[in-house]
Amino acid sequence: MENEVDRKMTPPTPGYSITMRVEGPAETAMASVIAEAVREAGGALTALEVAERRADRMVVDATCDARDADHAEQIGKVVAAVPGVTVLEVSDRTFLVHLGGKLEVTPKVQLKHRDDLSRAYTPGVARVCTAIAEDPPAARRLTIKRNTVAVVTDGSAVLGLGDIGPEAALPVMEGKAALFKEFADVDAWPVCLDTQDTDEIVSVVKALAPVYGGINLEDISAPRCFEIEARLREALDIPVFHDDQHGTAIVVLAALTNALRVVGKRIEDITIVVSGVGAAGHAIIRLLHKQGAGEIIGCDRRGVLDPEQEGMDDFRRWIADNTNCSGRRGTLREALGGADVFIGVSAPNLLTEEGIAAMDEGAIVFALANPDPEVDPVAAGRHAVVVATGRSDYPNQINNVLAFPGFFRGLLDAGVSDITGEMMTAAARAIAAAVTPRQLSAGYIIPSVFDATVAPAVAAAVREAAAERTIAQAQDQDRAELSGGNNA
């Protein structure tokens, strides 16, 4: 019963938008009757237009948002029950967006006549091939490589859906590629692999790598994702970035930076409870640890991570050994007592508002499980000063699209392969700085995903961090050579 009440409290969202084609009497009031039926069913009417009118009948297209697929079906039934009205067709607008896929390949050169073909393809292309064979790095200049990213998944941890396989993961990877292009003009392409064998994934990606300037790993379950990323970084001369880990960590750090400004606290003085120690949680904890966070407490489904637990993988072991200096034990709810910040990257409905009420004054709550957060945002807001989610229908959406397009843009422009903590910190600062002091408030700690200034700012920050690293490496090399010469 409680879940049903919570579901009804969830607002309609464009993710469950439908258009109903409805036929009824040619009366002025018919459109109003349909609109009222949608409202009675709990839908949010967004458009109503007459598609066809005859002497005695008219056809109306009614578009509305629903809470979920079941609610959309319910709205259709309520409208169909209106006397004299017939629902001719119901279209799910989300499925229409995906119909036929979301990507296409568009040539950058014209192929209008024989001269064009001779230069773009045979025989002229052979000279370009020879140039690359003689100087392989020239591929970055003479092919798509310098601006192309492979979005690689095995479909094992897709959104909140879990292990749904490579075909079912493809719509997400298409969407990711579209975001790369829209926000940073990076040409990305889905690579959905029909294997979950770590060795095989590494082998396949290595074999594909010559085409790409970067690899974006996506929706690969932990702990395999850690090993896959580490091995590919070691093997390849292009950047390898696991967005579920590092993209999430960057945006969380950006949002936390501004949230702490709102509540007037310093990161070195606070206690942070992180629910979820998988890919995202591990990366968040590591990046916050690098920032000098006062106390971090990692929790899994059993509660506070116990350093004496047997059978931990290396990644959980690092968290257990490098956090929770106060030695807390107990459940997630118990860990929150007196905490300043809650960051959830785990599962829905783990907490009630009583858990948030137990936090310290000026509490910050990032409940990022999707589509349903760890705690109801409205309930959390009765006790926390700042509340953020991963959803677009609440304030303060923490979304990786603020990070990965600009981050890769910077990496590709800089032509570097290493990804460092300094780059991620610089990217987070750039995102946080997109919210001006005048804009900053409890309901606006993170810029909109449509803020056109964010991706260029992140790219610039990454390029600068990469340049500083290159200079530092050169200086280290000079010192080593001088030291070697002096020893000689």
C-alpha positions as CSV (number, residue, x, y, z in Angstrom):
1,M,0.0,0.0,0.0
2,E,2.9,2.3,0.9
3,N,4.5,1.7,-2.5
4,E,1.3,2.5,-4.3
5,V,1.0,5.8,-2.4
6,D,4.6,6.6,-3.3
7,R,4.0,5.8,-6.9
8,K,1.0,8.1,-7.1
9,M,3.0,10.9,-5.6
10,T,5.6,10.5,-8.3
11,P,5.1,13.3,-10.9
12,P,4.4,12.6,-14.5
13,T,7.6,12.7,-16.7
14,P,8.3,13.2,-20.4
15,G,10.0,9.8,-20.3
16,Y,6.5,8.3,-20.3
17,S,4.8,10.7,-22.8
18,I,2.0,9.4,-25.0
19,T,0.0,10.9,-27.9
20,M,-3.6,9.6,-28.1
21,R,-5.6,10.1,-31.4
22,V,-9.2,10.4,-30.2
23,E,-12.4,10.6,-32.3
24,G,-15.6,12.1,-31.0
25,P,-18.5,14.4,-31.7
26,A,-17.8,17.6,-33.5
27,E,-18.5,19.8,-30.5
28,T,-16.6,22.7,-29.1
29,A,-16.5,21.1,-25.7
30,M,-15.0,17.8,-26.9
31,A,-11.4,18.9,-26.5
32,S,-12.1,20.2,-23.0
33,V,-13.8,16.9,-22.1
34,I,-10.7,15.0,-23.2
35,A,-8.4,17.3,-21.3
36,E,-10.4,16.9,-18.2
37,A,-10.3,13.1,-18.5
38,V,-6.5,13.2,-18.8
39,R,-6.3,15.4,-15.7
40,E,-8.6,13.1,-13.7
41,A,-6.4,10.2,-14.6
42,G,-3.4,12.1,-13.2
43,G,-1.7,12.8,-16.5
44,A,0.0,16.1,-17.3
45,L,-1.5,17.4,-20.6
46,T,1.2,19.0,-22.8
47,A,-0.6,19.5,-26.1
48,L,-4.1,19.3,-27.6
49,E,-4.8,19.9,-31.2
50,V,-7.5,19.1,-33.7
51,A,-6.1,16.8,-36.4
52,E,-9.3,16.4,-38.5
53,R,-12.8,17.9,-38.4
54,R,-15.9,16.7,-40.3
55,A,-19.5,17.8,-40.1
56,D,-20.4,15.5,-37.3
57,R,-17.1,14.1,-36.1
58,M,-13.7,15.4,-35.1
59,V,-10.3,13.8,-34.4
60,V,-8.1,15.3,-31.6
61,D,-4.5,14.5,-30.8
62,A,-3.9,14.7,-27.0
63,T,-0.3,14.5,-25.8
64,C,0.4,14.0,-22.1
65,D,3.0,12.8,-19.6
66,A,2.5,9.8,-17.3
67,R,4.3,8.4,-14.3
68,D,5.1,5.1,-15.8
69,A,4.0,2.7,-18.5
70,D,1.1,1.3,-16.4
71,H,-0.1,4.9,-15.7
72,A,0.0,5.7,-19.4
73,E,-2.2,2.7,-20.1
74,Q,-4.6,3.8,-17.4
75,I,-4.9,7.3,-18.9
76,G,-5.8,5.7,-22.3
77,K,-8.5,3.7,-20.6
78,V,-10.0,6.7,-18.8
79,V,-10.1,8.7,-22.0
80,A,-11.7,5.7,-23.9
81,A,-14.4,5.5,-21.2
82,V,-15.7,9.0,-22.0
83,P,-19.2,8.7,-23.6
84,G,-19.1,9.1,-27.4
85,V,-15.3,9.0,-27.6
86,T,-13.1,6.4,-29.4
87,V,-9.4,6.1,-28.9
88,L,-8.1,5.3,-32.4
89,E,-4.4,5.0,-31.5
90,V,-2.0,5.5,-28.7
91,S,1.7,6.3,-29.5
92,D,4.5,6.1,-27.0
93,R,6.6,9.1,-27.8
94,T,9.7,7.7,-26.3
95,F,9.6,4.6,-28.6
96,L,9.0,7.0,-31.6
97,V,12.2,8.8,-30.8
98,H,14.1,5.5,-31.0
99,L,12.4,4.2,-34.1
100,G,15.1,3.3,-36.6
101,G,17.8,4.3,-34.2
102,K,19.2,7.7,-33.1
103,L,22.5,7.8,-35.2
104,E,23.6,7.9,-38.8
105,V,26.9,8.3,-40.7
106,T,27.2,11.5,-42.7
107,P,30.2,12.0,-45.1
108,K,32.2,15.2,-44.5
109,V,33.3,15.4,-48.2
110,Q,31.3,15.7,-51.3
111,L,31.2,12.8,-53.8
112,K,29.6,14.5,-56.8
113,H,31.8,13.4,-59.7
114,R,34.8,11.3,-60.7
115,D,37.4,13.8,-59.5
116,D,35.9,13.6,-56.0
117,L,35.8,9.8,-56.0
118,S,39.5,9.7,-57.2
119,R,40.6,11.8,-54.3
120,A,38.4,10.4,-51.5
121,Y,38.7,6.8,-52.7
122,T,40.7,5.0,-55.3
123,P,43.2,5.7,-56.7
124,G,44.1,8.8,-54.5
125,V,43.4,7.1,-51.2
126,A,46.3,4.7,-51.7
127,R,48.8,7.6,-51.3
128,V,47.2,8.5,-47.9
129,C,47.3,4.8,-46.8
130,T,51.0,4.7,-47.7
131,A,51.7,7.8,-45.7
132,I,50.1,6.3,-42.6
133,A,51.9,3.0,-43.1
134,E,55.2,4.9,-43.1
135,D,54.2,7.2,-40.2
136,P,51.4,5.6,-38.1
137,P,50.8,8.7,-35.9
138,A,49.7,10.4,-39.1
139,A,46.4,8.5,-38.7
140,R,45.3,11.1,-36.1
141,R,45.7,13.8,-38.8
142,L,44.5,12.0,-41.9
143,T,41.5,9.9,-40.6
144,I,38.6,10.1,-38.2
145,K,40.7,8.7,-35.4
146,R,41.5,12.0,-33.7
147,N,37.8,12.8,-33.0
148,T,36.3,9.3,-32.6
149,V,35.3,7.5,-29.4
150,A,34.1,3.9,-29.0
151,V,31.3,3.6,-26.5
152,V,32.0,0.0,-25.3
153,T,29.6,-2.2,-23.2
154,D,28.8,-5.8,-22.5
155,G,25.3,-5.0,-21.4
156,S,25.9,-6.3,-17.9
157,A,24.9,-3.3,-15.8
158,V,22.7,-1.1,-17.9
159,L,21.2,1.9,-16.0
160,G,19.0,0.5,-13.3
161,L,18.0,-2.5,-15.5
162,G,21.0,-4.7,-14.7
163,D,22.3,-7.5,-17.0
164,I,20.1,-7.1,-20.1
165,G,22.6,-8.0,-22.8
166,P,24.3,-6.1,-25.7
167,E,21.2,-5.7,-27.9
168,A,19.1,-4.3,-25.2
169,A,22.0,-2.0,-24.2
170,L,22.2,-0.5,-27.7
171,P,19.6,2.2,-27.2
172,V,21.6,3.6,-24.3
173,M,24.9,3.5,-26.1
174,E,23.2,5.2,-29.1
175,G,22.0,7.9,-26.7
176,K,25.5,8.3,-25.3
177,A,27.0,8.7,-28.7
178,A,24.4,11.3,-29.6
179,L,25.3,13.3,-26.4
180,F,29.0,13.2,-27.3
181,K,28.1,14.8,-30.7
182,E,25.6,17.3,-29.4
183,F,27.6,18.7,-26.5
184,A,31.2,18.3,-27.7
185,D,31.2,17.5,-31.4
186,V,32.9,14.2,-30.7
187,D,32.0,11.4,-33.1
188,A,31.2,8.4,-30.9
189,W,29.9,5.0,-31.9
190,P,28.2,2.1,-29.9
191,V,30.3,-1.0,-29.6
192,C,28.1,-3.6,-27.8
193,L,30.0,-6.8,-27.2
194,D,28.3,-10.2,-27.0
195,T,30.6,-11.5,-24.3
196,Q,31.1,-10.9,-20.6
197,D,34.5,-12.6,-20.4
198,T,37.1,-10.1,-19.2
199,D,40.0,-11.5,-21.3
200,E,37.8,-11.5,-24.4
201,I,36.5,-7.9,-23.9
202,V,40.1,-6.7,-23.4
203,S,41.2,-8.5,-26.6
204,V,38.3,-7.2,-28.7
205,V,38.8,-3.6,-27.6
206,K,42.5,-3.8,-28.2
207,A,41.8,-5.1,-31.7
208,L,39.3,-2.3,-32.4
209,A,41.4,0.5,-31.0
210,P,43.3,1.6,-34.2
211,V,40.0,3.2,-35.4
212,Y,39.5,5.3,-32.3
213,G,41.0,8.2,-30.4
214,G,39.5,7.1,-27.1
215,I,37.5,4.4,-25.4
216,N,34.5,5.1,-23.2
217,L,33.6,2.0,-21.1
218,E,29.9,2.0,-20.2
219,D,27.6,-0.2,-18.1
220,I,30.0,-3.0,-17.3
221,S,29.4,-4.6,-14.0
222,A,31.8,-4.4,-11.1
223,P,34.4,-5.7,-10.2
224,R,35.2,-6.8,-13.9
225,C,35.0,-3.2,-15.0
226,F,38.0,-2.2,-12.8
227,E,40.2,-4.9,-14.3
228,I,39.1,-4.2,-17.9
229,E,39.8,-0.5,-17.5
230,A,43.2,-1.1,-15.9
231,R,44.3,-3.6,-18.5
232,L,43.2,-1.4,-21.4
233,R,44.9,1.7,-20.0
234,E,48.1,-0.3,-19.8
235,A,47.8,-1.8,-23.3
236,L,46.6,1.2,-25.3
237,D,48.1,4.5,-26.4
238,I,44.7,6.3,-26.3
239,P,42.6,7.3,-23.2
240,V,40.3,4.8,-21.6
241,F,37.6,6.3,-19.4
242,H,34.9,4.3,-17.5
243,D,32.1,6.9,-17.3
244,D,30.1,5.0,-14.7
245,Q,33.1,5.5,-12.4
246,H,34.9,8.7,-13.2
247,G,32.1,10.7,-14.9
248,T,29.9,10.1,-11.9
249,A,32.7,11.0,-9.5
250,I,33.5,14.2,-11.4
251,V,29.9,15.5,-11.4
252,V,29.4,14.5,-7.7
253,L,32.5,16.4,-6.7
254,A,31.3,19.5,-8.6
255,A,27.9,19.3,-7.0
256,L,29.3,18.7,-3.6
257,T,31.7,21.7,-4.0
258,N,28.8,24.0,-4.5
259,A,26.5,22.3,-1.9
260,L,29.2,22.9,0.8
261,R,29.3,26.5,-0.2
262,V,25.5,26.7,0.3
263,V,25.7,25.2,3.8
264,G,28.9,26.9,4.8
265,K,31.0,23.8,5.5
266,R,34.5,22.7,4.4
267,I,35.2,19.3,2.9
268,E,38.0,18.5,5.3
269,D,35.6,18.9,8.3
270,I,32.6,16.8,7.1
271,T,31.5,13.2,7.4
272,I,30.3,11.6,4.2
273,V,28.3,8.4,4.0
274,V,28.4,6.7,0.6
275,S,25.8,4.0,-0.1
276,G,27.1,1.7,-2.8
277,V,30.7,0.6,-3.2
278,G,30.5,-0.7,-6.8
279,A,32.0,1.1,-9.8
280,A,30.5,4.6,-9.1
281,G,30.8,4.4,-5.3
282,H,34.5,3.3,-5.5
283,A,35.4,6.2,-7.9
284,I,33.5,8.8,-5.8
285,I,35.2,7.7,-2.6
286,R,38.6,7.8,-4.2
287,L,38.1,11.2,-5.7
288,L,36.7,12.6,-2.4
289,H,39.6,11.0,-0.5
290,K,42.0,12.8,-2.9
291,Q,40.3,16.1,-2.0
292,G,41.0,15.5,1.7
293,A,37.5,14.7,2.9
294,G,37.3,14.6,6.6
295,E,35.6,11.2,7.1
296,I,34.1,8.9,4.5
297,I,32.0,5.9,5.4
298,G,31.3,3.3,2.7
299,C,28.2,1.1,3.0
300,D,27.1,-1.9,1.0
301,R,23.8,-3.8,1.3
302,R,24.9,-5.2,4.7
303,G,25.7,-1.8,6.2
304,V,29.1,-0.2,7.0
305,L,31.9,-1.9,5.1
306,D,33.6,-4.1,7.6
307,P,37.4,-4.3,7.2
308,E,37.5,-7.7,8.8
309,Q,35.1,-9.1,6.2
310,E,36.6,-12.1,4.3
311,G,36.7,-12.5,0.5
312,M,36.9,-8.8,-0.4
313,D,38.1,-7.9,-3.8
314,D,41.0,-5.4,-4.0
315,F,38.7,-2.5,-4.7
316,R,36.6,-3.0,-1.6
317,R,39.7,-3.7,0.4
318,W,41.1,-0.3,-0.6
319,I,37.9,1.4,0.6
320,A,37.9,-0.6,3.9
321,D,41.6,0.3,4.5
322,N,41.4,4.0,3.6
323,T,38.1,5.2,5.0
324,N,36.0,5.1,8.2
325,C,38.9,6.2,10.5
326,S,36.4,6.4,13.4
327,G,35.6,2.7,13.1
328,R,31.9,3.0,12.8
329,R,29.7,-0.2,12.5
330,G,26.1,-0.9,11.8
331,T,23.4,-0.3,9.2
332,L,23.3,2.5,6.7
333,R,20.6,4.2,8.8
334,E,22.9,4.0,11.9
335,A,25.9,5.3,9.9
336,L,23.9,8.5,8.9
337,G,23.6,9.6,12.5
338,G,25.3,13.0,12.7
339,A,26.7,12.7,9.1
340,D,26.9,15.9,7.0
341,V,26.5,14.3,3.5
342,F,24.7,11.3,2.1
343,I,25.7,10.1,-1.4
344,G,23.7,7.2,-2.7
345,V,24.7,5.2,-5.8
346,S,23.0,2.0,-4.9
347,A,19.3,1.0,-4.9
348,P,15.9,2.6,-4.5
349,N,14.0,3.3,-1.3
350,L,16.7,2.3,1.2
351,L,15.9,5.2,3.5
352,T,13.0,7.0,5.0
353,E,13.0,10.7,6.0
354,E,13.7,9.6,9.6
355,G,17.2,8.5,8.4
356,I,17.8,11.9,6.9
357,A,16.5,13.6,10.1
358,A,19.3,11.9,12.0
359,M,21.9,13.7,10.0
360,D,23.7,16.8,11.2
361,E,22.3,20.3,10.7
362,G,22.8,21.6,7.2
363,A,22.6,18.1,5.7
364,I,23.3,17.4,2.1
365,V,21.6,14.5,0.3
366,F,22.6,13.2,-3.1
367,A,20.2,10.3,-3.8
368,L,21.3,9.2,-7.2
369,A,19.8,5.7,-7.8
370,N,17.8,5.8,-11.1
371,P,15.0,5.9,-11.8
372,D,14.0,5.7,-8.2
373,P,16.3,7.3,-5.6
374,E,17.4,5.9,-2.3
375,V,15.0,8.2,-0.5
376,D,12.0,10.2,-1.6
377,P,13.4,13.7,-2.5
378,V,10.4,15.5,-1.1
379,A,10.7,13.7,2.2
380,A,14.5,14.3,2.3
381,G,13.9,18.0,1.7
382,R,12.0,18.3,4.9
383,H,15.3,17.7,6.8
384,A,18.2,18.3,4.4
385,V,19.2,21.8,3.1
386,V,20.4,20.5,-0.2
387,V,18.8,17.6,-2.1
388,A,20.0,16.3,-5.5
389,T,19.0,13.3,-7.6
390,G,19.8,11.8,-10.9
391,R,16.4,12.6,-12.3
392,S,15.5,15.4,-14.6
393,D,12.1,16.1,-12.9
394,Y,13.7,17.4,-9.7
395,P,16.1,20.2,-9.0
396,N,19.8,19.6,-8.9
397,Q,20.1,16.8,-11.4
398,I,23.5,15.1,-11.1
399,N,24.0,13.9,-14.7
400,N,27.2,12.5,-16.2
401,V,26.5,14.4,-19.5
402,L,28.0,17.4,-17.6
403,A,31.4,15.7,-17.6
404,F,32.1,13.1,-20.3
405,P,31.6,15.1,-23.5
406,G,33.8,17.9,-22.5
407,F,36.3,15.6,-20.7
408,F,36.8,13.6,-23.9
409,R,36.9,16.7,-26.0
410,G,39.9,17.9,-23.9
411,L,41.6,14.5,-24.0
412,L,41.3,14.3,-27.8
413,D,42.5,17.9,-28.3
414,A,45.4,17.3,-26.0
415,G,46.3,14.0,-27.7
416,V,47.1,12.4,-24.4
417,S,46.5,8.8,-23.2
418,D,46.8,9.2,-19.4
419,I,43.8,10.2,-17.3
420,T,44.8,11.6,-14.0
421,G,43.1,12.6,-10.7
422,E,44.2,16.2,-11.5
423,M,42.3,16.2,-14.7
424,M,39.2,14.9,-13.0
425,T,39.5,17.5,-10.2
426,A,40.0,20.3,-12.8
427,A,36.9,19.1,-14.7
428,A,34.8,19.1,-11.5
429,R,36.0,22.7,-10.7
430,A,35.0,23.8,-14.1
431,I,31.5,22.4,-13.8
432,A,31.1,23.9,-10.3
433,A,32.3,27.3,-11.6
434,A,29.5,27.3,-14.2
435,V,27.2,28.2,-11.4
436,T,27.9,31.8,-10.5
437,P,27.8,33.1,-6.9
438,R,24.6,35.0,-7.9
439,Q,22.9,31.8,-9.1
440,L,24.1,29.5,-6.3
441,S,21.3,28.3,-4.0
442,A,20.1,25.2,-2.3
443,G,18.0,24.5,-5.4
444,Y,20.7,25.3,-7.9
445,I,24.1,23.7,-7.1
446,I,24.9,22.2,-10.5
447,P,24.4,23.7,-14.0
448,S,21.8,22.5,-16.4
449,V,22.9,19.8,-18.8
450,F,21.9,22.2,-21.6
451,D,24.3,24.9,-20.4
452,A,26.4,25.4,-23.5
453,T,29.3,26.8,-21.5
454,V,30.0,23.6,-19.6
455,A,31.6,21.3,-22.1
456,P,34.0,23.9,-23.5
457,A,35.0,24.8,-19.9
458,V,35.6,21.2,-19.0
459,A,37.6,20.6,-22.2
460,A,39.8,23.6,-21.4
461,A,40.3,22.5,-17.9
462,V,41.4,19.0,-19.0
463,R,43.7,20.4,-21.7
464,E,45.4,22.7,-19.1
465,A,45.8,19.8,-16.6
466,A,47.3,17.7,-19.4
467,A,49.7,20.5,-20.4
468,E,50.8,20.9,-16.8
469,R,51.4,17.1,-16.5
470,T,53.4,17.2,-19.7
471,I,55.6,20.0,-18.4
472,A,56.0,18.3,-15.0
473,Q,57.1,15.0,-16.8
474,A,59.6,16.9,-18.9
475,Q,61.0,18.6,-15.8
476,D,61.3,15.3,-14.0
477,Q,63.1,13.8,-17.0
478,D,65.5,16.8,-17.1
479,R,66.2,16.3,-13.4
480,A,66.7,12.6,-13.8
481,E,69.2,13.2,-16.7
482,L,71.1,15.8,-14.7
483,S,71.2,13.5,-11.7
484,G,72.5,10.7,-13.9
485,G,75.1,13.0,-15.4
486,N,76.3,14.1,-12.0
487,N,76.5,10.6,-10.7
488,A,78.6,9.7,-13.7
